Amino acid sequence: MLKQPLFQQQDLSSVPAIFHIKSREYDSQCLELRFRFNDKYQHIVRDTLGDWIIYYQPMPRAGKRKIRPAGYFAAARVMAIHAADDWPGYLNASLHQYIEFPTPVPFSVRDAFLANPYFEQDMKESDGSVNASLAQQSVRAISDGVFRRIMEAGLQTVLPDEETPPSPISSWGFSEDPPATSERTRILTSRSLRDRAFRQMVGEAYDMECAMTGISMQAPDGTFEVECAHIMPVEAGGPDSASNGIALSRCLHWMFDKGLISIDTDYRILKSRHCFQPRIDSLLNESGQINLPENDSHRPHPEFLRYHREQIFQRFVHSHPTA
């Protein structure tokens, strides 16, 4: 049960920030819903309440497991700050409306014509080197302009034409009127934009194949029969991330949303006893498990699978594995 927040959103001015993570943090927390940080950064995170942050992951060291391409990879809204149980000296930022970027944004851009190659302008020291101290901070306040450039670069493939600005790189060095929090919110909460981003990420993660059957059908016009389903519904606070999505055929998508089928902790397909369709069984993977994306960060997160089993599938408690 979530404890009362120490701090929560208020009608005060706020600023965006970068949340910097390490690869190992994928294994210890659900980044779509919360971010654990050292309480020495509390003053920065408090200033982001009600505003948006951008997640950044550095390039892993040699020999370390690579979860995703290094760079800025998602945005989310900070709603509250809670104590981090069993983590003395740390706090949790509760996040909402997480959206993953279809295009990860690099830390810097190599271009001989750019005076400053970094999206975060303060990263460049006077001698041209990177600001190593700032680069290691797990929480960094940024300007509205920096947030906008990263956001636009990450969403470039799904922004509608009327939202598409000039290249985020080409405008560097020129004065601009950065968008207010309300403008960020207008863009990042657009359901049509989020749906496009979600379909692109989940479809690519599963190679446009149904995870439960392995079937992929494409029409002459280029469209696919497979649909991209949220595991934890958006209406319940589910994020628009690949780890909260799964590619399913139209029929299985309907069954999944209605709680007739689900996925166990070992990725085995669960089927309700109320589902009397032998023909469906013949379509499912012989292994009895879903096919998983190659990228670990795109695989269904245990927290979202648990939600689906307990809140959607639980109405049919007498279930059994397909194999």
Secondary structure, DSSP 8 states (H G I E B T S, - for coil): -----SEE--SS----EEEE--TTHHHHS-TTTEEEEEGGGHHHHHHHTTSEEEEEE----TTS---S-SEEEEEEEEEEEEE-TT-TTEEEEEEEEEEEEEEEE-SB---TT-S--BSSGGGB-TTSSB-HHHHT-SEEE--HHHHHHHHHHHTTTTS-TTT--S-TTTTTTS------HHHHHHHHT-HHHHHHHHHHHHHHHTTT--TTT----B-TTS-BS-EEEESS-GGGT--BSGGGEEEE-HHHHHHHHHTSEEE-TTSBEEEETT---HHHHHHS-TTSB----SSGGGS--HHHHHHIIIIIITTS-SEEE--
